Amino acid sequence: MSSTPTLRDFLIAAGVAIVVAVAIRVFRARSASRRQRPPHVHDVLMKQAEAYASESPFLDHICRQYRTSGHLSDRQAKTVAKALARLEAAKSPPP
């Protein structure tokens, strides 16, 4: 048998090259869209929560959860805001 490539071999190689090229373009487009996402509604709140995470196990847990999923429900956000208000009130001396 001869070891010269046939037309079939060329067509297979071209098909594989096209599939790989399309996969690369899709991957790049998806990763670019992830980098350009607008800031989440709760980003500012979670930045404040990270400052107090060492003082509260609850805030530490929520911060880790937010870093993992990038999402926080409205109910969780209200609870975090209440916890932050309590911690800030405890830090500031009464007038």
One Martini backbone bead per residue (centre of mass of N, CA, C, O) as a GRO file, in nm:
protein
   95
    1MET     BB    1   0.098   0.035   0.018
    2SER     BB    2   0.057   0.362   0.002
    3SER     BB    3   0.172   0.682   0.166
    4THR     BB    4  -0.011   0.860   0.016
    5PRO     BB    5  -0.225   1.099   0.012
    6THR     BB    6  -0.557   1.146  -0.009
    7LEU     BB    7  -0.846   1.304  -0.057
    8ARG     BB    8  -0.970   1.204   0.204
    9ASP     BB    9  -0.747   1.306   0.396
   10PHE     BB   10  -0.780   1.605   0.326
   11LEU     BB   11  -1.079   1.633   0.410
   12ILE     BB   12  -1.042   1.554   0.704
   13ALA     BB   13  -0.836   1.775   0.778
   14ALA     BB   14  -1.019   2.013   0.701
   15GLY     BB   15  -1.252   1.949   0.895
   16VAL     BB   16  -1.088   1.966   1.155
   17ALA     BB   17  -0.990   2.259   1.117
   18ILE     BB   18  -1.270   2.389   1.120
   19VAL     BB   19  -1.365   2.294   1.396
   20VAL     BB   20  -1.134   2.426   1.556
   21ALA     BB   21  -1.181   2.719   1.463
   22VAL     BB   22  -1.468   2.744   1.574
   23ALA     BB   23  -1.403   2.676   1.870
   24ILE     BB   24  -1.214   2.914   1.917
   25ARG     BB   25  -1.414   3.142   1.855
   26VAL     BB   26  -1.622   3.069   2.070
   27PHE     BB   27  -1.436   3.085   2.315
   28ARG     BB   28  -1.350   3.384   2.277
   29ALA     BB   29  -1.635   3.507   2.285
   30ARG     BB   30  -1.716   3.406   2.568
   31SER     BB   31  -1.474   3.528   2.727
   32ALA     BB   32  -1.527   3.825   2.645
   33SER     BB   33  -1.816   3.848   2.769
   34ARG     BB   34  -1.723   3.796   3.064
   35ARG     BB   35  -1.527   4.045   3.094
   36GLN     BB   36  -1.778   4.264   3.010
   37ARG     BB   37  -1.937   4.263   3.250
   38PRO     BB   38  -2.130   4.404   3.453
   39PRO     BB   39  -2.187   4.505   3.745
   40HIS     BB   40  -2.320   4.399   4.015
   41VAL     BB   41  -2.552   4.498   4.241
   42HIS     BB   42  -2.377   4.355   4.500
   43ASP     BB   43  -2.075   4.448   4.497
   44VAL     BB   44  -2.061   4.672   4.713
   45LEU     BB   45  -2.168   4.507   4.949
   46MET     BB   46  -1.942   4.285   4.932
   47LYS     BB   47  -1.705   4.469   4.991
   48GLN     BB   48  -1.799   4.537   5.277
   49ALA     BB   49  -1.814   4.242   5.378
   50GLU     BB   50  -1.509   4.176   5.346
   51ALA     BB   51  -1.416   4.369   5.576
   52TYR     BB   52  -1.601   4.180   5.796
   53ALA     BB   53  -1.531   3.869   5.768
   54SER     BB   54  -1.343   3.829   6.027
   55GLU     BB   55  -1.596   3.897   6.236
   56SER     BB   56  -1.793   3.706   6.049
   57PRO     BB   57  -1.905   3.400   5.958
   58PHE     BB   58  -2.136   3.480   5.775
   59LEU     BB   59  -1.979   3.674   5.586
   60ASP     BB   60  -1.768   3.470   5.502
   61HIS     BB   61  -1.964   3.273   5.366
   62ILE     BB   62  -2.094   3.472   5.163
   63CYS     BB   63  -1.833   3.554   5.020
   64ARG     BB   64  -1.757   3.276   4.915
   65GLN     BB   65  -2.020   3.230   4.760
   66TYR     BB   66  -1.994   3.481   4.573
   67ARG     BB   67  -1.722   3.404   4.441
   68THR     BB   68  -1.830   3.141   4.316
   69SER     BB   69  -2.118   3.246   4.176
   70GLY     BB   70  -2.193   3.569   4.151
   71HIS     BB   71  -2.441   3.543   4.357
   72LEU     BB   72  -2.732   3.719   4.507
   73SER     BB   73  -2.989   3.741   4.683
   74ASP     BB   74  -3.211   3.960   4.813
   75ARG     BB   75  -3.229   3.831   5.092
   76GLN     BB   76  -2.924   3.816   5.142
   77ALA     BB   77  -2.870   4.119   5.110
   78LYS     BB   78  -3.040   4.210   5.351
   79THR     BB   79  -2.883   4.047   5.563
   80VAL     BB   80  -2.609   4.179   5.512
   81ALA     BB   81  -2.696   4.469   5.573
   82LYS     BB   82  -2.772   4.413   5.867
   83ALA     BB   83  -2.498   4.307   5.961
   84LEU     BB   84  -2.341   4.563   5.892
   85ALA     BB   85  -2.500   4.756   6.072
   86ARG     BB   86  -2.429   4.614   6.338
   87LEU     BB   87  -2.118   4.634   6.316
   88GLU     BB   88  -2.104   4.944   6.283
   89ALA     BB   89  -2.253   5.010   6.551
   90ALA     BB   90  -2.044   4.863   6.736
   91LYS     BB   91  -1.795   5.043   6.653
   92SER     BB   92  -1.946   5.287   6.715
   93PRO     BB   93  -1.980   5.530   6.927
   94PRO     BB   94  -2.180   5.665   7.134
   95PRO     BB   95  -2.304   6.002   7.182
   0.00000   0.00000   0.00000
